[in-house]
Amino acid sequence: MATTTDIASKASKYREMAKDKALPQDVRNAYLDKANKLEEGTMKPTMAKGGMVAKGKKPAIKGPAVVIAVGIGKGKKPMMSKGGMAKGKC
C-alpha cells in the first residue's frame, strides 16, 4: 500500500499537470479527477452513516437544555407609534 506522502506527491503532480493550458479541457479535468480520487482514498470517514439509533443507547443530551431568550419582553413603546400624536411632553 502506498504511503500518504506518495499519494500526496502524485496528487500534486496531477494538479500541476492540470494547470497546463496547452492540454484540452477534458484532459485537464481527467487529471483533476485522478487527483481527487487519490485524495479521497486516504480520507477517513468523519460522519456516521445514516440510520436508526441502536436500541439501548441513550441520546447524547445529559442534562436539561437551557434556552436563553434575549429581547422577548415588550419594553417601552415608541413615542410616535403608528403615526399618532406624540404622547409625551408636547
DSSP file (Angstrom, degrees, kcal/mol; ACC not computed):
  #  RESIDUE AA STRUCTURE BP1 BP2  ACC     N-H-->O    O-->H-N    N-H-->O    O-->H-N    TCO  KAPPA ALPHA  PHI   PSI    X-CA   Y-CA   Z-CA
    1    1 A M              0   0    0      0, 0.0     2,-0.2     0, 0.0     0, 0.0   0.000 360.0 360.0 360.0 142.0    0.0    0.0    0.0
    2    2 A A        -     0   0    0      1,-0.1     2,-0.1     2,-0.1     0, 0.0  -0.461 360.0-119.4 -77.1 146.2    1.2    3.5   -0.8
    3    3 A T     >  -     0   0    0     -2,-0.2     4,-2.0     1,-0.1     5,-0.2  -0.343  26.4-107.3 -79.7 167.7    2.1    5.9    1.9
    4    4 A T  H  > S+     0   0    0      1,-0.2     4,-2.5     2,-0.2     5,-0.2   0.812 119.2  56.2 -67.9 -28.8    0.3    9.2    2.3
    5    5 A T  H  > S+     0   0    0      2,-0.2     4,-2.3     1,-0.2    -1,-0.2   0.886 107.4  49.3 -70.7 -35.9    3.3   11.1    1.1
    6    6 A D  H  > S+     0   0    0      2,-0.2     4,-2.3     1,-0.2    -2,-0.2   0.926 113.4  46.2 -64.1 -43.8    3.4    9.1   -2.1
    7    7 A I  H  X S+     0   0    0     -4,-2.0     4,-2.6     1,-0.2    -2,-0.2   0.907 112.6  50.2 -65.7 -41.7   -0.3    9.7   -2.6
    8    8 A A  H  X S+     0   0    0     -4,-2.5     4,-2.4     1,-0.2    -1,-0.2   0.891 111.1  48.8 -65.0 -38.7    0.1   13.4   -1.8
    9    9 A S  H  X S+     0   0    0     -4,-2.3     4,-1.9     2,-0.2    -1,-0.2   0.898 112.4  48.1 -69.2 -38.0    3.0   13.8   -4.3
   10   10 A K  H  X S+     0   0    0     -4,-2.3     4,-2.4     2,-0.2    -2,-0.2   0.918 112.1  49.7 -65.3 -42.6    1.1   12.0   -7.0
   11   11 A A  H  X S+     0   0    0     -4,-2.6     4,-2.2     1,-0.2    -2,-0.2   0.913 111.4  47.9 -63.9 -42.4   -2.0   14.2   -6.4
   12   12 A S  H  X S+     0   0    0     -4,-2.4     4,-2.2     2,-0.2    -1,-0.2   0.862 109.8  53.9 -67.5 -32.9    0.1   17.4   -6.5
   13   13 A K  H  X S+     0   0    0     -4,-1.9     4,-2.2     2,-0.2    -2,-0.2   0.924 109.4  47.6 -63.9 -44.1    1.7   16.1   -9.7
   14   14 A Y  H  X S+     0   0    0     -4,-2.4     4,-1.8     1,-0.2    -2,-0.2   0.892 110.9  51.6 -64.0 -39.0   -1.7   15.6  -11.3
   15   15 A R  H  X S+     0   0    0     -4,-2.2     4,-0.6     2,-0.2    -1,-0.2   0.887 109.8  49.1 -66.5 -38.1   -2.8   19.1  -10.2
   16   16 A E  H >< S+     0   0    0     -4,-2.2     3,-0.9     1,-0.2     4,-0.3   0.894 110.3  51.0 -66.3 -39.5    0.3   20.7  -11.7
   17   17 A M  H >< S+     0   0    0     -4,-2.2     3,-1.1     1,-0.2    -2,-0.2   0.836 104.2  59.0 -65.8 -31.3   -0.3   18.8  -15.0
   18   18 A A  H 3< S+     0   0    0     -4,-1.8    -1,-0.2     1,-0.2    -2,-0.2   0.682  94.6  65.3 -71.9 -17.2   -3.9   20.1  -15.0
   19   19 A K  T << S+     0   0    0     -3,-0.9     2,-0.6    -4,-0.6    -1,-0.2   0.606  72.8 110.4 -79.8 -11.0   -2.7   23.7  -15.0
   20   20 A D    X   -     0   0    0     -3,-1.1     3,-1.0    -4,-0.3     8,-0.1  -0.529  53.8-163.1 -70.1 113.6   -1.2   23.3  -18.4
   21   21 A K  T 3  S+     0   0    0     -2,-0.6    -1,-0.2     1,-0.2     4,-0.1   0.633  81.9  71.8 -74.2 -13.6   -3.3   25.4  -20.8
   22   22 A A  T 3  S+     0   0    0      2,-0.1    -1,-0.2    -3,-0.0    -2,-0.1   0.744  85.0  82.0 -74.0 -21.8   -1.9   23.6  -23.9
   23   23 A L  S <  S-     0   0    0     -3,-1.0     5,-0.0    -6,-0.2     0, 0.0  -0.512  93.7-100.1 -81.1 150.9   -3.9   20.5  -22.9
   24   24 A P     >  -     0   0    0      0, 0.0     4,-2.0     0, 0.0     3,-0.4  -0.302  32.5-112.5 -65.1 156.1   -7.6   20.2  -23.8
   25   25 A Q  H  > S+     0   0    0      1,-0.2     4,-2.6     2,-0.2     5,-0.2   0.853 115.4  57.7 -60.7 -36.7  -10.1   20.9  -21.0
   26   26 A D  H  > S+     0   0    0      1,-0.2     4,-2.0     2,-0.2    -1,-0.2   0.895 107.5  47.4 -62.1 -39.7  -11.2   17.2  -20.9
   27   27 A V  H  > S+     0   0    0     -3,-0.4     4,-2.0     2,-0.2    -1,-0.2   0.908 111.6  50.0 -68.8 -41.8   -7.7   16.0  -20.2
   28   28 A R  H  X S+     0   0    0     -4,-2.0     4,-2.1     1,-0.2    -2,-0.2   0.907 110.6  50.1 -63.0 -41.1   -7.2   18.7  -17.5
   29   29 A N  H  X S+     0   0    0     -4,-2.6     4,-2.4     1,-0.2    -1,-0.2   0.881 107.7  54.1 -63.6 -37.8  -10.5   17.6  -15.9
   30   30 A A  H  X S+     0   0    0     -4,-2.0     4,-2.2     2,-0.2    -1,-0.2   0.901 107.7  50.3 -63.0 -40.4   -9.3   14.0  -16.0
   31   31 A Y  H  X S+     0   0    0     -4,-2.0     4,-2.1     2,-0.2    -2,-0.2   0.910 111.2  48.1 -63.5 -42.0   -6.1   14.9  -14.2
   32   32 A L  H  X S+     0   0    0     -4,-2.1     4,-2.4     1,-0.2    -2,-0.2   0.885 110.0  52.6 -65.5 -37.9   -8.1   16.7  -11.5
   33   33 A D  H  X S+     0   0    0     -4,-2.4     4,-2.4     2,-0.2    -2,-0.2   0.901 108.8  50.1 -63.4 -40.8  -10.4   13.8  -11.2
   34   34 A K  H  X S+     0   0    0     -4,-2.2     4,-2.3     2,-0.2    -2,-0.2   0.908 110.7  49.6 -63.7 -41.7   -7.5   11.4  -10.7
   35   35 A A  H  X S+     0   0    0     -4,-2.1     4,-2.1     1,-0.2    -2,-0.2   0.915 112.1  47.8 -63.8 -42.7   -6.0   13.7   -8.0
   36   36 A N  H  X S+     0   0    0     -4,-2.4     4,-2.5     1,-0.2    -2,-0.2   0.903 110.5  51.6 -64.3 -41.1   -9.4   13.9   -6.2
   37   37 A K  H  X S+     0   0    0     -4,-2.4     4,-1.5     2,-0.2    -2,-0.2   0.897 109.6  49.9 -64.1 -40.7   -9.8   10.1   -6.3
   38   38 A L  H  X S+     0   0    0     -4,-2.3     4,-0.7     1,-0.2    -1,-0.2   0.918 113.4  46.0 -62.4 -43.0   -6.3    9.6   -4.8
   39   39 A E  H >X S+     0   0    0     -4,-2.1     4,-0.8     1,-0.2     3,-0.7   0.855 107.7  56.6 -71.1 -34.1   -7.0   12.0   -2.0
   40   40 A E  H 3< S+     0   0    0     -4,-2.5     3,-0.5     1,-0.2    -1,-0.2   0.844 100.3  60.2 -65.0 -32.5  -10.5   10.6   -1.3
   41   41 A G  H 3< S+     0   0    0     -4,-1.5    -1,-0.2     1,-0.2    -2,-0.2   0.777 105.4  47.6 -66.5 -25.7   -8.9    7.2   -0.8
   42   42 A T  H << S+     0   0    0     -3,-0.7    -1,-0.2    -4,-0.7    -2,-0.2   0.648  90.7 100.6 -89.9 -15.6   -6.8    8.5    2.1
   43   43 A M     <  -     0   0    0     -4,-0.8    -3,-0.0    -3,-0.5     3,-0.0  -0.430  66.1-138.1 -73.7 143.6   -9.6   10.3    3.9
   44   44 A K        -     0   0    0     -2,-0.1     2,-0.2     1,-0.0    -2,-0.1  -0.781  31.8-100.5 -95.0 144.1  -11.2    8.7    6.9
   45   45 A P        -     0   0    0      0, 0.0    -1,-0.0     0, 0.0     3,-0.0  -0.453  34.8-173.1 -65.5 133.2  -14.9    8.9    7.2
   46   46 A T        +     0   0    0     -2,-0.2     2,-0.4     1,-0.1    -2,-0.0   0.670  64.1  54.1-101.1 -21.1  -15.9   11.7    9.6
   47   47 A M  S    S-     0   0    0      3,-0.0     2,-0.1     1,-0.0     3,-0.1  -0.886  82.9-116.5-118.0 147.9  -19.6   11.1    9.8
   48   48 A A        -     0   0    0     -2,-0.4     3,-0.1     1,-0.1     2,-0.1  -0.397  39.7 -98.2 -74.3 155.4  -21.5    8.0   10.7
   49   49 A K        -     0   0    0      1,-0.1    -1,-0.1    -2,-0.1     0, 0.0  -0.393  47.5 -96.7 -69.7 152.3  -23.8    6.5    8.1
   50   50 A G        +     0   0    0     -2,-0.1     2,-0.3    -3,-0.1    -1,-0.1  -0.266  69.3 102.2 -68.2 157.4  -27.4    7.4    8.4
   51   51 A G        -     0   0    0     -3,-0.1     2,-0.2     3,-0.0     3,-0.0  -0.921  67.7 -45.1 154.6-177.9  -29.8    5.0   10.1
   52   52 A M        -     0   0    0     -2,-0.3     2,-0.3     1,-0.1     3,-0.1  -0.464  58.2-104.4 -80.6 150.3  -31.7    4.3   13.2
   53   53 A V        -     0   0    0     -2,-0.2    -1,-0.1     1,-0.1     3,-0.1  -0.563  44.6-107.5 -72.4 136.2  -30.2    4.7   16.7
   54   54 A A    >   -     0   0    0     -2,-0.3     3,-1.3     1,-0.1    -1,-0.1  -0.304  39.3 -97.7 -65.5 149.1  -29.5    1.3   18.1
   55   55 A K  T 3  S+     0   0    0      1,-0.2    -1,-0.1    -3,-0.1     3,-0.1  -0.367 106.2  30.1 -67.3 145.3  -31.8    0.1   20.9
   56   56 A G  T 3  S+     0   0    0      1,-0.3     2,-0.4    -3,-0.1    -1,-0.2   0.214  90.0 116.0  92.1 -15.1  -30.5    0.6   24.4
   57   57 A K    <   -     0   0    0     -3,-1.3    -1,-0.3     1,-0.0     3,-0.1  -0.708  56.9-141.4 -89.7 139.4  -28.5    3.7   23.6
   58   58 A K        -     0   0    0     -2,-0.4    -1,-0.0     1,-0.1    -3,-0.0  -0.627  29.4 -92.9 -94.1 156.5  -29.5    6.9   25.3
   59   59 A P        -     0   0    0      0, 0.0    -1,-0.1     0, 0.0     0, 0.0  -0.195  35.2-112.1 -63.6 162.6  -29.4   10.3   23.5
   60   60 A A  S    S+     0   0    0     -3,-0.1     2,-0.4     2,-0.0    -2,-0.0   0.648  87.8 102.5 -73.8 -15.9  -26.3   12.4   23.8
   61   61 A I        -     0   0    0      1,-0.2     4,-0.1     4,-0.0     0, 0.0  -0.569  46.8-178.7 -73.3 124.3  -28.0   15.1   25.9
   62   62 A K        +     0   0    0     -2,-0.4    -1,-0.2     2,-0.1     3,-0.0   0.771  61.3  16.6 -96.7 -29.5  -27.0   14.6   29.5
   63   63 A G  S    S-     0   0    0      1,-0.1     2,-0.1     3,-0.0     3,-0.0  -0.711  99.4 -60.7-132.5-178.0  -29.0   17.4   31.2
   64   64 A P        -     0   0    0      0, 0.0     2,-0.3     0, 0.0    -1,-0.1  -0.410  57.4-111.9 -68.0 144.7  -31.9   19.7   30.6
   65   65 A A        -     0   0    0     -2,-0.1     2,-0.5    -4,-0.1    -4,-0.0  -0.561  26.3-144.2 -77.2 138.9  -31.4   22.0   27.7
   66   66 A V        -     0   0    0     -2,-0.3     2,-0.5    -3,-0.0    -1,-0.0  -0.916  11.4-164.3-108.5 126.6  -31.1   25.7   28.6
   67   67 A V        -     0   0    0     -2,-0.5     2,-0.6     2,-0.0    -2,-0.0  -0.942   3.4-159.0-112.4 125.7  -32.6   28.3   26.3
   68   68 A I        -     0   0    0     -2,-0.5     2,-0.6     2,-0.0    -2,-0.0  -0.913   8.7-168.6-105.7 117.4  -31.5   31.9   26.6
   69   69 A A        -     0   0    0     -2,-0.6     2,-0.5     2,-0.0     3,-0.3  -0.922   1.8-167.5-109.9 123.8  -34.0   34.3   25.1
   70   70 A V        +     0   0    0     -2,-0.6    -2,-0.0     1,-0.2     0, 0.0  -0.919  67.2   9.8-112.7 133.2  -33.0   37.9   24.7
   71   71 A G  S    S+     0   0    0     -2,-0.5    -1,-0.2     1,-0.0    -2,-0.0   0.767  78.5 129.0  78.9  26.8  -35.4   40.7   23.9
   72   72 A I        +     0   0    0     -3,-0.3    -2,-0.1     0, 0.0    -1,-0.0   0.837  46.9  91.9 -82.1 -32.3  -38.6   38.8   24.4
   73   73 A G  S    S-     0   0    0      1,-0.1    -3,-0.0     0, 0.0     0, 0.0  -0.176  81.0-124.3 -62.4 155.8  -40.2   41.4   26.7
   74   74 A K        +     0   0    0      1,-0.1    -1,-0.1     3,-0.0     0, 0.0   0.906  42.5 179.7 -71.2 -42.0  -42.3   44.2   25.2
   75   75 A G        -     0   0    0      2,-0.0     2,-0.2     0, 0.0    -1,-0.1  -0.250  44.4 -22.0  71.4-165.1  -40.4   47.1   26.7
   76   76 A K        -     0   0    0      1,-0.1     3,-0.0     0, 0.0     0, 0.0  -0.520  63.6-125.4 -80.7 145.0  -41.4   50.7   26.1
   77   77 A K        -     0   0    0     -2,-0.2    -1,-0.1     1,-0.1    -2,-0.0  -0.628  34.5-101.8 -82.6 148.0  -43.5   51.7   23.1
   78   78 A P    >   -     0   0    0      0, 0.0     3,-1.1     0, 0.0    -1,-0.1  -0.353  28.3-117.7 -67.6 154.3  -42.0   54.4   20.8
   79   79 A M  T 3  S+     0   0    0      1,-0.3     8,-0.6     7,-0.1     2,-0.1   0.861 111.2  39.4 -62.2 -37.8  -43.5   57.9   21.3
   80   80 A M  T >  S+     0   0    0      6,-0.1     3,-1.4     7,-0.1    -1,-0.3  -0.296  80.8 167.2-109.5  48.3  -44.8   58.1   17.7
   81   81 A S  G X   -     0   0    0     -3,-1.1     3,-1.3     1,-0.3    -4,-0.0  -0.433  69.8  -0.3 -67.1 134.6  -46.1   54.5   17.3
   82   82 A K  G 3  S-     0   0    0      1,-0.3    -1,-0.3    -2,-0.2    -2,-0.0   0.730 122.8 -71.6  59.0  28.6  -48.3   54.0   14.3
   83   83 A G  G <  S+     0   0    0     -3,-1.4    -1,-0.3     1,-0.1    -2,-0.1   0.636  94.2 136.2  74.4  13.7  -48.1   57.7   13.2
   84   84 A G    <   -     0   0    0     -3,-1.3    -1,-0.1     1,-0.2     2,-0.1  -0.086  62.3 -65.6 -84.4-171.7  -50.3   59.1   16.0
   85   85 A M        -     0   0    0      1,-0.1    -1,-0.2     2,-0.0    -4,-0.1  -0.417  61.0 -93.1 -74.2 149.2  -49.7   62.2   18.1
   86   86 A A        -     0   0    0      1,-0.1    -6,-0.1    -2,-0.1    -1,-0.1  -0.423  33.4-161.3 -63.5 135.2  -46.8   62.3   20.5
   87   87 A K        +     0   0    0     -8,-0.6    -1,-0.1    -2,-0.1     3,-0.1   0.587  66.9  64.5 -97.6 -11.9  -47.9   61.1   23.9
   88   88 A G  S    S-     0   0    0      1,-0.3     2,-0.2    -9,-0.1    -2,-0.0   0.337 108.2 -20.5 -87.0-141.0  -45.1   62.5   26.0
   89   89 A K              0   0    0      1,-0.1    -1,-0.3     0, 0.0    -2,-0.0  -0.493 360.0 360.0 -68.8 134.1  -44.2   66.2   26.6
   90   90 A C              0   0    0     -2,-0.2    -1,-0.1    -3,-0.1    -4,-0.0   0.408 360.0 360.0-105.1 360.0  -45.7   68.4   23.9
